[in-house]
């Protein structure tokens, strides 16, 4: 059986750009901070397709109930830009995201990632004590096997499922990564 966690850790450790981004995020000392979503997904899919997709954003999440302002997120983006300039930083406090998503308030970054639309996107990484850590509420199998499936929150909710379908159709991932298996 393939150990996808070790495989992802090796990909990250062998990518100087990914490691520098993770190290910069670690320097902020944010509570429950992770780099997530397309930053990881696109890298794995690119490797499988022998591509190099430019980053449209670098999603940083953290969880802090003491300051849920957008102003704080923008301040953190500026700090990241000073530490590592010219990157498409996007910082979101998961303690605030329920105001946008309509979900019940999240209790952690894990809870926020678990509410992402697709299993292959619901993945986060960070460096802690010089070790790469992975958060994957639905595992890594879909990511590495190039499958796009809705997370349970979207699959089992008649109001949310159309949002998943709309997102998949608008992203047009299968035009870039032709070997994807997209389940709608």
C-alpha positions as CSV (number, residue, x, y, z in Angstrom):
1,X,0.0,0.0,0.0
2,X,1.3,3.4,-0.9
3,X,2.1,5.8,1.9
4,X,0.7,9.0,0.6
5,X,1.7,11.0,3.7
6,X,5.4,10.1,3.2
7,X,5.0,10.8,-0.5
8,X,3.6,14.3,0.1
9,X,6.3,15.0,2.7
10,X,9.0,14.1,0.2
11,X,7.5,16.4,-2.4
12,X,7.4,19.3,0.0
13,X,10.9,18.7,1.4
14,X,12.3,18.5,-2.1
15,X,10.7,21.7,-3.3
16,X,12.8,24.7,-2.2
17,X,9.9,27.2,-3.0
18,X,7.4,25.2,-0.9
19,X,9.8,24.9,2.0
20,X,10.6,28.6,2.0
21,X,6.9,29.5,2.0
22,X,6.3,27.1,4.9
23,X,9.3,28.5,6.8
24,X,8.1,32.1,6.4
25,X,4.6,31.2,7.6
26,X,6.1,29.5,10.6
27,X,7.9,32.7,11.5
28,X,4.6,34.5,12.0
29,X,3.9,32.3,15.1
30,X,0.2,32.2,14.4
31,X,-2.2,30.0,16.3
32,X,-3.0,26.8,14.4
33,X,-1.5,28.1,11.1
34,X,-1.3,26.1,7.9
35,X,-0.7,26.5,4.2
36,X,-3.5,24.8,2.3
37,X,-5.6,24.0,-0.7
38,X,-4.4,24.7,-4.2
39,X,-0.8,25.3,-3.1
40,X,-0.6,21.5,-2.3
41,X,-3.2,20.2,-4.8
42,X,-1.7,21.9,-7.8
43,X,1.8,20.7,-7.0
44,X,0.8,17.1,-6.7
45,X,-1.4,17.3,-9.9
46,X,1.4,19.1,-11.7
47,X,3.9,16.3,-10.8
48,X,1.4,13.7,-12.1
49,X,1.0,15.6,-15.4
50,X,4.6,16.8,-15.8
51,X,3.5,20.5,-15.6
52,X,4.4,23.6,-13.7
53,X,1.4,25.7,-12.9
54,X,1.9,29.2,-11.6
55,X,0.5,30.0,-8.2
56,X,-2.6,32.1,-8.3
57,X,-2.6,32.3,-4.5
58,X,-1.0,30.9,-1.4
59,X,-3.7,30.1,1.1
60,X,-2.6,30.6,4.7
61,X,-5.1,29.7,7.4
62,X,-5.0,30.1,11.1
63,X,-7.4,30.1,14.0
64,X,-7.6,33.0,16.5
65,X,-10.9,34.1,18.1
66,X,-9.2,37.2,19.7
67,X,-9.2,39.2,16.5
68,X,-11.4,38.1,13.6
69,X,-11.0,41.3,11.6
70,X,-10.2,41.4,7.9
71,X,-7.7,44.2,8.8
72,X,-5.7,41.6,10.8
73,X,-5.6,39.2,7.8
74,X,-4.4,42.1,5.5
75,X,-1.7,43.0,8.1
76,X,-0.5,39.4,8.1
77,X,-0.3,39.4,4.3
78,X,1.8,42.5,4.4
79,X,4.1,40.9,7.0
80,X,4.5,37.8,4.7
81,X,5.2,40.1,1.8
82,X,8.1,41.7,3.7
83,X,9.5,38.3,4.7
84,X,9.0,36.8,1.2
85,X,8.1,39.4,-1.4
86,X,6.1,39.1,-4.6
87,X,4.0,36.1,-3.5
88,X,0.2,35.9,-3.9
89,X,-0.5,35.7,-0.2
90,X,-4.1,35.0,0.9
91,X,-4.5,34.8,4.7
92,X,-7.8,33.8,6.3
93,X,-8.6,33.3,10.0
94,X,-10.9,30.3,10.2
95,X,-12.5,31.8,13.3
96,X,-14.1,34.3,10.9
97,X,-14.9,32.1,7.9
98,X,-18.4,31.1,9.1
99,X,-19.5,34.7,8.5
100,X,-18.7,34.1,4.8
101,X,-19.6,30.4,4.4
102,X,-22.8,30.3,6.4
103,X,-21.6,27.2,8.3
104,X,-21.6,27.1,12.1
105,X,-18.5,28.7,13.6
106,X,-15.5,26.6,13.2
107,X,-13.6,25.4,16.3
108,X,-10.1,25.0,14.7
109,X,-8.2,25.2,11.4
110,X,-8.9,21.5,11.0
111,X,-12.6,22.2,11.2
112,X,-12.2,24.9,8.5
113,X,-10.3,22.6,6.2
114,X,-12.9,19.8,6.7
115,X,-15.5,22.2,5.3
116,X,-13.6,22.8,2.0
117,X,-15.6,21.7,-1.1
118,X,-13.3,19.0,-2.5
119,X,-11.4,16.2,-0.7
120,X,-8.4,16.8,-2.9
121,X,-8.3,20.4,-1.8
122,X,-9.1,19.8,1.9
123,X,-5.4,19.4,2.8
124,X,-3.0,21.6,4.7
125,X,0.7,21.5,5.6
126,X,3.0,23.3,7.9
127,X,6.4,23.1,9.5
128,X,6.5,22.5,13.3
129,X,9.7,21.8,15.1
130,X,11.5,21.5,11.8
131,X,9.1,18.7,10.7
132,X,6.6,18.8,7.9
133,X,3.1,18.1,9.3
134,X,0.1,17.3,7.2
135,X,-3.6,17.8,7.9
136,X,-5.9,15.9,5.7
137,X,-9.4,15.3,7.1
138,X,-10.3,13.0,4.2
139,X,-6.9,11.5,3.6
140,X,-4.6,11.9,0.6
141,X,-5.8,9.1,-1.6
142,X,-8.1,11.3,-3.8
143,X,-5.3,13.8,-4.2
144,X,-2.7,11.3,-5.4
145,X,-5.2,9.3,-7.4
146,X,-6.3,12.4,-9.2
147,X,-9.9,12.2,-8.1
148,X,-12.1,15.2,-7.4
149,X,-14.9,14.4,-5.0
150,X,-17.1,16.6,-2.8
151,X,-16.4,16.6,0.9
152,X,-19.3,15.2,3.1
153,X,-20.4,18.7,3.9
154,X,-21.0,19.5,0.2
155,X,-22.1,16.0,-0.9
156,X,-24.7,15.5,1.8
157,X,-26.2,19.0,1.7
158,X,-28.8,19.8,-1.0
159,X,-28.1,23.5,-0.7
160,X,-24.3,23.1,-0.9
161,X,-23.9,20.5,-3.5
162,X,-24.8,22.8,-6.4
163,X,-22.0,25.1,-5.2
164,X,-19.6,22.2,-5.5
165,X,-20.8,21.5,-9.0
166,X,-20.6,25.2,-10.0
167,X,-17.1,25.5,-8.6
168,X,-15.9,22.4,-10.4
169,X,-17.3,23.6,-13.7
170,X,-15.9,27.1,-13.3
171,X,-12.4,25.9,-12.4
172,X,-12.0,23.8,-15.5
173,X,-9.3,21.8,-13.9
174,X,-9.7,18.9,-16.4
175,X,-8.5,21.2,-19.2
176,X,-5.2,21.7,-17.4
177,X,-4.9,18.3,-15.7
178,X,-6.4,15.9,-18.3
179,X,-6.1,12.8,-16.2
180,X,-8.4,14.0,-13.4
181,X,-11.4,11.9,-12.5
182,X,-14.0,14.5,-11.6
183,X,-17.1,13.2,-9.8
184,X,-20.2,15.5,-10.1
